[in-house]
Amino acid sequence: MFNDTRRTSHYGCEFVMSTLIAELQARDIEPAFFWPMGFDWRGNDTVEKQLATVDGIIVNGEGSIHHSNENDRAVYLSEIAKFFKSKKQIPCYLINSTVYELDESVYENLKHFDHIYVRESMSKKLLEQHGISATYVPDLSFMASRAASQKPRKNVLATDSVYSEITKGLIRIAGKKGWDYSKLVHSCRPTLKDHWPLKEYARRHLKWVYASLVGKNTRNRYSFLDYLSSHELLCTGRFHAVTLALATHTPFLAVESNTPKISYLVEDVFGVTDRVANLTVIEKISDPSQFKWSADERTRVNNYLDQAHDGIQAMFNKIAATI
């Protein structure tokens, strides 16, 4: 399994990886090897030795395969199927991915995957324009879906963005208006199950101890879901904050990320991108209740969550049939 994003301590990425592992294990497929996000696998002896022990390869694309002219991760992730299939004929899948602004050589690399599953319909269209078949399946973090909190929703929650200037703007607005604020990354107490090998567990444990001492965010991903769903509105610059807002039925306004993935997602859900905004719009919010779901939006969210669940189950069933 390549591009294991758990090392980022990001709520959305942790939900993605826990879903990925659990759905494979539910089909008697045991993940045997994980390669972490942000490290080039090429030329690594450990990776090549693992080839003899595995029956299939899954690449967790997430938001990694974009702007290949300046983002080397997009290139080396795209090369995985081509390289390993030249050594051993085993199924290779790219799943849970956004694709955007790729060189032609990267599209050629992607053609070697047995199948590609993308998390927005626009990524599917982009691949098909380059002669690559793909299936649209919503992001794996939607399997975190829970009923909205039964407690009354109060106040607005702001989060960070991949862009530091957007993050600073959201922090400033939240402070000015008395909103709550939380990063999507955290320092919760680690478990051996989620953080292995022992060196990684020890690193996370020290991070948790430090965060506890200085008062930084130590919520785990489940506590964050409950916290998110206790708010009447989310204002964010993070894709996975939007997916978790939808999963908890929390109204939101979102500032676009480093690719149009938030706009793509919002259009898939609602047919329009009205909930994609900018800091100027967010700063002018005086009454958060004006952004509560309309009846049509509520129906669309429920339908989308059903679609996500069914699509994810179907994807893993197809993968399990070949590994």
N, C-alpha and C positions, 0 to 999 in steps of 0.2 A: 504494500500500500504506500503510495507516494503522495507527498505534500500533506503530511500530518500536521494540521494547524493547531493542535492543542498547545504547543509550546508558546503560543502568543498570549495565553491566559485571557482569551476573548470569549465572552459568553456565547455569541453566535457560533463561533468555530467549535467550541466545546460541544454544543448541541449537535452540530453537524457530525463530528467524529463519533460521539456516543451513539447516535442513530446509525451511522454507517457500520460500526462494529456490531451493534445489537442486531441489526437486520441480517447481517451475514451469519452471525452465530445462530439466529433463529432458523436458518436454512442449512445448518450443519457445515458451515464454512468458517474455518478458524483463521483470522488474520495472523500470519506468522512473522511478518517483518514490516516495520514502519520506517519510512524515510522522512525526516522532518522538513517542514516548510523552510525555505530560505537557504537551503544548502544544495549545491550542484552535485548531482549523483555521478556525473560522468567521470570515468577514470578511477572510481572508487572500488577497490578490490572486494570490500564487504558486500556491496550491492551485487556485483557479478557472481559472487559465490552463492548468494541466495537464489539465484536463478535455478539451480539444480534442485532446490527443495520446494518450489512453489508450483501450483497448478493454474495460476492466473494472476493478473496484475490489474489493480485499480488505481487510477490517478484521480485524486480529489481536486478538481480544478478550482473551485470557488472563484475568487477575484484575482487569480494569478496570471491568466493568459490574456494579456492585453499589452498594447504598445511595445511590440517585440523589438522595435528598433532601439529602444532605450531600456528595456526590461528583460534581462537575460533569463530570468525565471520562466518567462513565457516560452523561450526557445528550448531550454533543456527539458522542460516538462513535455513539450510537444514531441521531443525526440525519443521518448521512452518506448513506445510501441514499435517504432521502426528498428531500434537497436535490439531489443529483446527478441523480437520475432526473427531477426537474422540469426539468433543463437538457438532458439527453441520455440517451437510452434505451440504457444499457449495463448488463450484469450486475453486481450488487453482492452480495458474500458476506461474512457475518460468520462467522469460523471460530475454532476453538481457544479457545472462550469458556466461562467460568462466568457464570451470571446469578443474582442474589440481591437481594432487597429493593429492587424497582424500583417507581417510581410508574406509574400507568396510562398516563400520557402517553409514558413510555419504551417500554412494551410496544407502544403504537400506532406509535411510530417504527420499532420492530424489524420490524413487519409489511411494511415496504417493501423489505426485503432479499429477493433472489431465493431464497436459502436460508440457514439458520443451522446451523452445526455446533458442538455443545457437547461439552465434554470429560468430563462426568460425566452419568450417566443421570438424576440428580435435577434437573439444569438443564433437561434435555429435558422432564421431567414438568412442571416449573414453567412453561415456555413453553407447553406444550400446554394447561395449565389456562387460559391466556389466549388460546387460539385460534391459536397460532403453531406451525406445523410445524417440527420440528428433527430433526437426525440426530446421534446420539451417536457420536463418534469420539474415542478417547483422545488425550491431549495430545501435541503434536508432538515434545516432548523424548524420547518413547519411541523415536524413531528413532535415538537415541544408544545403543540397546541393544548391549551387548557381553557376551561370556562372562565369568563371574566370574573374578577373578584366580586364576592357578594357584599363586600363593604362599600360604603359610599365612596365614589372617586373624588379626590380632592387635589387641587393644585396642578401645576404643570411640571413635568420632568424634562430637563434638557440633557443631552449627552454630547459627546465629542464628535469629531470628524476626522477623516484621514488627512485633511488639510489643517495645518496649525492655525492659520488665520481664521478659518471658520470656527474652529474650536474656541479660540480666544473670544470671538464674537458671541458665541452661545454662552460662554461662561459670563461674559460681561452682561448680557441681557438677563440671564438667570439671576445674577446678583442684584441687578437694578430692580427687577420685578418681584424678587422674593421667591423665585422658583427653586425647586430642587435640581440638583445636578449630579450626574454620575458618568464616569467613563464606562466604556464597554469592556475595557480590560480590568482585571481585578487581581487581588492577592489573597484569595480564600485559602483555607487550610487544605493542603493536598491530600489525596488518597493514593495508596500504592496502585490501586486498580487503574486509575486514570493517568498516573504519571510514573512511567518506567522508562529507562532503567533507574537504579537506585540513585545515581548521580543526579538525574533530573528531579527525582522526588526530594532529595536533599536541598537542591537549589530552590525549589518551590517552597519548601518548609521554611527556609531562612527568609524568603521573601514575605511569607505570611507573618512570621514573628516580627519582622521589621514594620510591616504595615499595621499590625495590631498595636505596636508601641507608639506609633506616630499618628494613629487615627485615620489611616487610609482605607479605601474600600476593601472589605473582606467578605462581601456577600458571595455565596456560591451561585451557580447559574439558576438553581430553582428558587432561591431567595430573591434573586433579581427579577424573575418572572412575576413573583407575587408583588414585589415593590413596584414594578412597572404598571401592573394592572390595578394598582391603587390610585393611579393618577387619571385625571380627566383628559389630559392631552400630553403627547410627547412631541418635542421639537428636537430634531437630530440631524446629523450629517453622516450617519452610518447605515449601510445597507442592512446589516443584521439587526440593528435596532428597529428598522421598519418591519422586517419579517417577524420579530418577536412581538411588536405592537399588534400586527395583524393576528398572530397566534393567540394573543390575550384580548383581542377585540378592543384595543386601545386606540382611539383617534390620534392622528399624528399630522405634523407638517415636517417635511424633510428637505434639506438642502442637498443638491446633487453631490455625488462622490467623484472619485477620480476616473470613472467611466460612467456612461449613462445608465448603469445597472439599476439605480433606484427608479428612474423614470420608466425604464423598461418594465420593472416589476409593477409599479403603480398602474401603468397602462394595462398590463395583463389583468390586474384585479378589477379595475374600475372602468376601463375603456377610455379614460382621460387622465391627465397628469395634474389635476387641480391641486393635489396635496403635495406637489413638489414646489417649494417656495424659495425665497432667498432671505438673508438676514434682515433686510428692510421690512419685509412683510411680517416676519416673526417679531421684530421689535415693536411693531404697531399693534400687537395683540393686546386688547384691553379686557375682553371677555372670552375666556377659553371655551365656554359652552357653545359659542357660535360655530365651533369646529366639530361638534359632536356628529356622529354618523347620521346621515339621512336614512330613510327607510330603504331606499335603493342600495345605498352603500352597505348597509348591514346585510342585506340579502347577498350582495356580491361577495362580501367577505366570507360568509358562511359557505357559499358555493365554492369559493376558491380553496378554502381549507379542506373541504371534501375532495376536491380535485387533487390537491396536493397529496393527501393521504393515499388515495387510490393510485395515483401515478407513481408514487414512491414504492408502494407495494408491488406494482406491476414491474417496475424496473428491476427490483431485486429478484423477483421471480425469474425474469429472463436471464439475468446474470447467473443465477444459481443453476439454471438449466444447462449452462455451458462449462461451468467450472467443476 
